[in-house]
């Protein structure tokens, strides 16, 4: 009798834990949906926070742990970088070379996934950690339902990435950044853009940058731009702060300061892009 009672109690505890986990997962999915809707609907009532390469202050950049801590801090979008290995696997990595962020050496494109699996990530102080380089698939599964993902240079490997999005059920969780023109984006990605948000990267130091932005606004009405510039003498950043508003309804441009200055603009959407 006692064993039966204990068994029934344990069964109820397991059912309760399962119910709690289900509620938490549904709540996370709802949060991601709400963030996406804010972007797509140009919600002007709130600020959206973006973590550049995850929480790289407390964990190595582009690591699963950096994603987790961004989620814990209530960040809305995490920006991640994608590179392809010698054997065609996609991993999270910003640099073309492994040297700065890992214990390895050489180019990512000349290293196999098996080699990279054996490396350790280094933190922002160049100190070896216990953390490892994740594949993109691992990162998508890890972040699923928790946070929106902004994939940098994803259009270079879009077909392969889209297959991973479908496999992991994250197609509506992704903001894809790239440097293609509006015509190239529409031709290459087409109906994919019903799910995946495309965020153009425009170099303001290059000729024709302003015209490129105007074309994107007219033909695709993107929810966001990443605008790059290095020269502080460039008049476009200040000009676009006022001219982009009439073009696209932008009410606020968040600025993310890096080694190379980057201005991230969300059309109609108040946003602060934070490199936390």
BADREN-437040 format. One record per residue (C-alpha): residue number from 1; residue in three letters; x negated, y, z. Coordinates in Angstrom, 2 decimals, always signed. Example, Ala and Ser with C-alpha at 12.3 -4.5 7.8 and 13.67 -1.06 7.14 Angstrom:
(rec 1,"ALA",(-12.30,-4.50,+7.80));
(rec 2,"SER",(-13.67,-1.06,+7.14));
//
This chain:
(rec 1,"UNK",(+0.00,+0.00,+0.00));
(rec 2,"UNK",(-2.79,+2.44,+0.93));
(rec 3,"UNK",(-4.62,+1.69,-2.33));
(rec 4,"UNK",(-1.39,+2.31,-4.26));
(rec 5,"UNK",(-0.85,+5.67,-2.54));
(rec 6,"UNK",(-4.47,+6.73,-3.21));
(rec 7,"UNK",(-4.11,+5.66,-6.83));
(rec 8,"UNK",(-0.92,+7.71,-7.25));
(rec 9,"UNK",(-2.51,+10.74,-5.57));
(rec 10,"UNK",(-5.55,+10.54,-7.84));
(rec 11,"UNK",(-3.30,+10.25,-10.86));
(rec 12,"UNK",(-1.43,+13.38,-9.83));
(rec 13,"UNK",(-4.71,+15.24,-9.27));
(rec 14,"UNK",(-5.94,+14.26,-12.73));
(rec 15,"UNK",(-2.66,+15.37,-14.30));
(rec 16,"UNK",(-2.86,+18.68,-12.46));
(rec 17,"UNK",(-6.45,+19.25,-13.58));
(rec 18,"UNK",(-5.49,+18.38,-17.15));
(rec 19,"UNK",(-2.61,+20.87,-17.01));
(rec 20,"UNK",(-4.87,+23.61,-15.62));
(rec 21,"UNK",(-7.47,+23.00,-18.34));
(rec 22,"UNK",(-4.75,+23.07,-21.00));
(rec 23,"UNK",(-3.45,+26.39,-19.70));
(rec 24,"UNK",(-6.97,+27.86,-19.61));
(rec 25,"UNK",(-7.66,+26.70,-23.17));
(rec 26,"UNK",(-4.36,+28.13,-24.40));
(rec 27,"UNK",(-5.12,+31.40,-22.61));
(rec 28,"UNK",(-8.54,+31.59,-24.31));
(rec 29,"UNK",(-6.99,+30.89,-27.72));
(rec 30,"UNK",(-4.43,+33.62,-27.09));
(rec 31,"UNK",(-7.24,+36.05,-26.22));
(rec 32,"UNK",(-9.08,+35.36,-29.48));
(rec 33,"UNK",(-5.82,+35.81,-31.39));
(rec 34,"UNK",(-5.22,+39.13,-29.63));
(rec 35,"UNK",(-8.71,+40.39,-30.51));
(rec 36,"UNK",(-8.26,+39.43,-34.15));
(rec 37,"UNK",(-4.87,+41.14,-34.25));
(rec 38,"UNK",(-6.38,+44.31,-32.80));
(rec 39,"UNK",(-8.92,+44.33,-35.62));
(rec 40,"UNK",(-6.48,+43.52,-38.39));
(rec 41,"UNK",(-3.81,+45.94,-37.14));
(rec 42,"UNK",(-6.30,+48.76,-36.47));
(rec 43,"UNK",(-5.16,+49.00,-32.87));
(rec 44,"UNK",(-6.10,+52.44,-31.53));
(rec 45,"UNK",(-5.15,+51.82,-27.91));
(rec 46,"UNK",(-8.25,+49.99,-26.68));
(rec 47,"UNK",(-12.01,+49.59,-27.02));
(rec 48,"UNK",(-13.53,+46.41,-28.44));
(rec 49,"UNK",(-16.90,+45.37,-27.00));
(rec 50,"UNK",(-19.50,+43.51,-29.08));
(rec 51,"UNK",(-22.57,+41.72,-27.69));
(rec 52,"UNK",(-25.52,+41.83,-30.08));
(rec 53,"UNK",(-27.00,+38.29,-30.31));
(rec 54,"UNK",(-25.10,+37.46,-27.13));
(rec 55,"UNK",(-26.21,+38.45,-23.64));
(rec 56,"UNK",(-29.90,+38.58,-24.53));
(rec 57,"UNK",(-30.85,+40.38,-21.32));
(rec 58,"UNK",(-30.10,+37.37,-19.13));
(rec 59,"UNK",(-30.53,+34.53,-21.64));
(rec 60,"UNK",(-32.43,+34.00,-24.91));
(rec 61,"UNK",(-30.79,+35.70,-27.89));
(rec 62,"UNK",(-28.65,+33.52,-30.14));
(rec 63,"UNK",(-28.38,+30.79,-27.51));
(rec 64,"UNK",(-25.26,+28.99,-26.28));
(rec 65,"UNK",(-25.94,+30.40,-22.82));
(rec 66,"UNK",(-26.06,+33.96,-24.21));
(rec 67,"UNK",(-22.63,+33.34,-25.74));
(rec 68,"UNK",(-21.27,+31.93,-22.49));
(rec 69,"UNK",(-22.40,+34.90,-20.41));
(rec 70,"UNK",(-20.93,+37.33,-22.92));
(rec 71,"UNK",(-17.62,+35.51,-22.51));
(rec 72,"UNK",(-17.90,+35.65,-18.72));
(rec 73,"UNK",(-18.46,+39.41,-18.88));
(rec 74,"UNK",(-15.28,+39.87,-20.92));
(rec 75,"UNK",(-16.95,+40.71,-24.24));
(rec 76,"UNK",(-14.60,+40.55,-27.25));
(rec 77,"UNK",(-17.01,+39.75,-30.10));
(rec 78,"UNK",(-20.46,+38.15,-30.13));
(rec 79,"UNK",(-22.82,+38.89,-33.03));
(rec 80,"UNK",(-24.93,+35.91,-34.10));
(rec 81,"UNK",(-27.54,+35.33,-36.81));
(rec 82,"UNK",(-27.76,+32.39,-39.20));
(rec 83,"UNK",(-30.78,+30.81,-40.90));
(rec 84,"UNK",(-31.22,+27.60,-42.95));
(rec 85,"UNK",(-33.85,+24.98,-42.21));
(rec 86,"UNK",(-36.02,+23.12,-44.73));
(rec 87,"UNK",(-33.58,+20.20,-44.70));
(rec 88,"UNK",(-30.55,+22.45,-45.24));
(rec 89,"UNK",(-29.18,+22.70,-41.70));
(rec 90,"UNK",(-27.80,+26.01,-40.40));
(rec 91,"UNK",(-29.08,+27.23,-37.03));
(rec 92,"UNK",(-28.76,+30.36,-34.90));
(rec 93,"UNK",(-31.88,+32.47,-35.48));
(rec 94,"UNK",(-32.46,+36.13,-36.30));
(rec 95,"UNK",(-36.03,+36.13,-37.62));
(rec 96,"UNK",(-37.26,+34.34,-40.72));
(rec 97,"UNK",(-40.08,+32.96,-38.54));
(rec 98,"UNK",(-39.86,+30.91,-35.34));
(rec 99,"UNK",(-42.76,+32.62,-33.57));
(rec 100,"UNK",(-41.04,+35.45,-31.67));
(rec 101,"UNK",(-38.05,+33.65,-30.19));
(rec 102,"UNK",(-39.25,+30.05,-29.82));
(rec 103,"UNK",(-42.29,+28.02,-28.82));
(rec 104,"UNK",(-42.71,+27.02,-32.47));
(rec 105,"UNK",(-44.63,+28.48,-35.38));
(rec 106,"UNK",(-43.91,+29.15,-39.04));
(rec 107,"UNK",(-40.90,+29.95,-41.18));
(rec 108,"UNK",(-37.47,+28.50,-40.44));
(rec 109,"UNK",(-37.13,+27.62,-44.13));
(rec 110,"UNK",(-40.26,+25.46,-43.89));
(rec 111,"UNK",(-39.29,+23.65,-40.68));
(rec 112,"UNK",(-36.96,+20.67,-40.29));
(rec 113,"UNK",(-34.10,+20.58,-37.81));
(rec 114,"UNK",(-35.85,+17.71,-36.04));
(rec 115,"UNK",(-38.91,+19.91,-35.43));
(rec 116,"UNK",(-36.78,+22.83,-34.26));
(rec 117,"UNK",(-34.85,+20.55,-31.88));
(rec 118,"UNK",(-38.08,+19.99,-30.00));
(rec 119,"UNK",(-38.72,+23.70,-29.40));
(rec 120,"UNK",(-37.76,+25.89,-26.46));
(rec 121,"UNK",(-36.31,+29.38,-26.77));
(rec 122,"UNK",(-38.18,+32.36,-25.32));
(rec 123,"UNK",(-36.43,+35.21,-23.55));
(rec 124,"UNK",(-36.77,+38.94,-24.17));
(rec 125,"UNK",(-39.97,+39.03,-22.09));
(rec 126,"UNK",(-41.57,+36.38,-24.32));
(rec 127,"UNK",(-41.31,+33.75,-21.56));
(rec 128,"UNK",(-40.52,+30.13,-22.39));
(rec 129,"UNK",(-37.13,+28.95,-21.11));
(rec 130,"UNK",(-35.35,+25.61,-20.81));
(rec 131,"UNK",(-32.88,+26.57,-23.56));
(rec 132,"UNK",(-32.89,+25.20,-27.09));
(rec 133,"UNK",(-32.04,+26.48,-30.58));
(rec 134,"UNK",(-28.41,+25.60,-31.37));
(rec 135,"UNK",(-27.07,+24.66,-34.77));
(rec 136,"UNK",(-24.29,+26.83,-36.16));
(rec 137,"UNK",(-21.85,+23.93,-35.82));
(rec 138,"UNK",(-22.72,+23.56,-32.14));
(rec 139,"UNK",(-22.25,+27.31,-31.62));
(rec 140,"UNK",(-18.86,+27.33,-33.39));
(rec 141,"UNK",(-17.60,+24.44,-31.31));
(rec 142,"UNK",(-19.02,+26.00,-28.14));
(rec 143,"UNK",(-17.39,+29.38,-28.77));
(rec 144,"UNK",(-14.13,+28.02,-30.15));
(rec 145,"UNK",(-11.18,+29.81,-28.62));
(rec 146,"UNK",(-13.38,+31.86,-26.30));
(rec 147,"UNK",(-14.60,+34.85,-28.29));
(rec 148,"UNK",(-14.62,+36.30,-31.82));
(rec 149,"UNK",(-17.85,+35.64,-33.74));
(rec 150,"UNK",(-19.62,+38.12,-36.02));
(rec 151,"UNK",(-22.00,+36.14,-38.26));
(rec 152,"UNK",(-24.83,+38.18,-39.74));
(rec 153,"UNK",(-25.96,+37.42,-43.32));
(rec 154,"UNK",(-23.37,+34.66,-43.44));
(rec 155,"UNK",(-22.49,+35.41,-47.06));
(rec 156,"UNK",(-25.86,+33.95,-48.09));
(rec 157,"UNK",(-24.61,+30.50,-47.09));
(rec 158,"UNK",(-20.89,+31.09,-47.21));
(rec 159,"UNK",(-19.74,+27.83,-48.84));
(rec 160,"UNK",(-21.64,+25.75,-46.32));
(rec 161,"UNK",(-20.53,+27.93,-43.41));
(rec 162,"UNK",(-16.90,+27.82,-44.50));
(rec 163,"UNK",(-16.99,+24.01,-44.46));
(rec 164,"UNK",(-18.23,+24.20,-40.86));
(rec 165,"UNK",(-15.49,+26.69,-40.02));
(rec 166,"UNK",(-12.85,+24.30,-41.35));
(rec 167,"UNK",(-14.46,+21.34,-39.60));
(rec 168,"UNK",(-14.52,+23.15,-36.26));
(rec 169,"UNK",(-11.18,+24.95,-36.67));
(rec 170,"UNK",(-12.70,+28.43,-36.37));
(rec 171,"UNK",(-11.87,+30.05,-39.73));
(rec 172,"UNK",(-9.76,+32.76,-38.09));
(rec 173,"UNK",(-12.38,+33.43,-35.43));
(rec 174,"UNK",(-15.11,+34.66,-37.78));
(rec 175,"UNK",(-16.21,+38.11,-38.96));
(rec 176,"UNK",(-18.71,+37.59,-41.76));
(rec 177,"UNK",(-21.33,+40.27,-42.40));
(rec 178,"UNK",(-23.11,+40.64,-45.72));
(rec 179,"UNK",(-24.69,+42.97,-48.24));
(rec 180,"UNK",(-22.73,+42.05,-51.35));
(rec 181,"UNK",(-20.72,+44.61,-53.33));
(rec 182,"UNK",(-16.92,+44.71,-53.18));
(rec 183,"UNK",(-16.72,+43.13,-56.65));
(rec 184,"UNK",(-19.07,+40.30,-55.63));
(rec 185,"UNK",(-17.15,+39.66,-52.42));
(rec 186,"UNK",(-13.77,+39.44,-54.17));
(rec 187,"UNK",(-15.13,+37.24,-56.96));
(rec 188,"UNK",(-17.07,+34.85,-54.74));
(rec 189,"UNK",(-14.84,+34.57,-51.68));
(rec 190,"UNK",(-11.34,+35.26,-53.00));
(rec 191,"UNK",(-8.65,+33.52,-50.97));
(rec 192,"UNK",(-11.12,+32.72,-48.17));
(rec 193,"UNK",(-10.63,+36.31,-47.07));
(rec 194,"UNK",(-7.09,+35.48,-45.94));
(rec 195,"UNK",(-8.76,+33.82,-42.95));
(rec 196,"UNK",(-12.31,+35.15,-42.70));
(rec 197,"UNK",(-12.86,+38.86,-42.05));
(rec 198,"UNK",(-15.58,+40.38,-44.26));
(rec 199,"UNK",(-17.70,+43.20,-42.80));
(rec 200,"UNK",(-19.87,+45.01,-45.39));
(rec 201,"UNK",(-23.43,+46.00,-44.50));
(rec 202,"UNK",(-24.45,+49.22,-46.25));
(rec 203,"UNK",(-27.94,+50.76,-46.15));
(rec 204,"UNK",(-27.44,+54.52,-45.96));
(rec 205,"UNK",(-31.06,+55.16,-46.97));
(rec 206,"UNK",(-30.45,+53.66,-50.42));
(rec 207,"UNK",(-28.97,+55.53,-53.42));
(rec 208,"UNK",(-25.23,+55.08,-53.97));
(rec 209,"UNK",(-24.47,+54.15,-50.35));
(rec 210,"UNK",(-21.58,+56.60,-49.98));
(rec 211,"UNK",(-20.00,+55.47,-53.25));
(rec 212,"UNK",(-20.34,+51.83,-52.14));
(rec 213,"UNK",(-18.44,+52.60,-48.93));
(rec 214,"UNK",(-15.70,+54.44,-50.84));
(rec 215,"UNK",(-15.31,+51.47,-53.19));
(rec 216,"UNK",(-14.97,+49.02,-50.30));
(rec 217,"UNK",(-12.39,+51.23,-48.60));
(rec 218,"UNK",(-10.37,+51.61,-51.80));
(rec 219,"UNK",(-10.51,+47.99,-52.98));
(rec 220,"UNK",(-10.69,+45.93,-49.79));
(rec 221,"UNK",(-9.88,+48.21,-46.83));
(rec 222,"UNK",(-12.31,+46.38,-44.48));
(rec 223,"UNK",(-11.71,+46.63,-40.75));
(rec 224,"UNK",(-15.41,+47.32,-40.15));
(rec 225,"UNK",(-18.69,+48.44,-41.68));
(rec 226,"UNK",(-22.25,+48.03,-40.50));
(rec 227,"UNK",(-24.12,+51.13,-41.65));
(rec 228,"UNK",(-27.92,+51.01,-41.50));
(rec 229,"UNK",(-30.35,+53.89,-41.55));
(rec 230,"UNK",(-33.92,+54.47,-40.44));
(rec 231,"UNK",(-34.62,+58.06,-41.40));
(rec 232,"UNK",(-33.25,+60.57,-38.90));
(rec 233,"UNK",(-33.26,+63.14,-41.69));
(rec 234,"UNK",(-30.53,+61.18,-43.50));
(rec 235,"UNK",(-27.39,+63.38,-43.55));
(rec 236,"UNK",(-24.97,+60.50,-44.21));
(rec 237,"UNK",(-24.47,+59.21,-40.63));
(rec 238,"UNK",(-23.19,+62.59,-39.45));
(rec 239,"UNK",(-21.22,+63.14,-42.65));
(rec 240,"UNK",(-19.54,+59.74,-42.52));
(rec 241,"UNK",(-18.44,+60.36,-38.95));
(rec 242,"UNK",(-16.01,+62.88,-40.43));
(rec 243,"UNK",(-15.50,+61.79,-44.04));
(rec 244,"UNK",(-14.88,+58.12,-43.28));
(rec 245,"UNK",(-11.86,+59.05,-41.19));
(rec 246,"UNK",(-9.87,+60.54,-44.10));
(rec 247,"UNK",(-10.96,+57.64,-46.30));
(rec 248,"UNK",(-10.01,+54.79,-44.02));
(rec 249,"UNK",(-8.41,+56.17,-40.89));
(rec 250,"UNK",(-11.46,+55.59,-38.72));
(rec 251,"UNK",(-10.90,+57.18,-35.34));
(rec 252,"UNK",(-14.19,+56.26,-33.76));
(rec 253,"UNK",(-17.61,+55.02,-34.85));
(rec 254,"UNK",(-19.46,+53.02,-32.23));
(rec 255,"UNK",(-23.23,+53.25,-32.50));
(rec 256,"UNK",(-25.55,+50.36,-31.79));
(rec 257,"UNK",(-29.14,+51.50,-31.38));
(rec 258,"UNK",(-31.82,+48.97,-32.29));
(rec 259,"UNK",(-35.39,+49.08,-33.55));
(rec 260,"UNK",(-33.79,+50.00,-36.83));
(rec 261,"UNK",(-30.88,+52.35,-36.21));
(rec 262,"UNK",(-27.50,+50.83,-36.94));
(rec 263,"UNK",(-24.10,+52.47,-36.90));
(rec 264,"UNK",(-21.15,+50.10,-36.69));
(rec 265,"UNK",(-17.86,+51.60,-37.82));
(rec 266,"UNK",(-14.48,+49.98,-37.39));
(rec 267,"UNK",(-11.78,+51.40,-39.57));
(rec 268,"UNK",(-8.98,+52.83,-37.42));
(rec 269,"UNK",(-10.16,+50.68,-34.51));
(rec 270,"UNK",(-11.78,+52.32,-31.48));
(rec 271,"UNK",(-14.84,+50.22,-30.75));
(rec 272,"UNK",(-18.06,+50.38,-28.82));
(rec 273,"UNK",(-20.72,+47.99,-30.12));
(rec 274,"UNK",(-22.93,+47.21,-27.16));
(rec 275,"UNK",(-26.33,+45.56,-27.26));
(rec 276,"UNK",(-25.94,+44.16,-23.76));
//
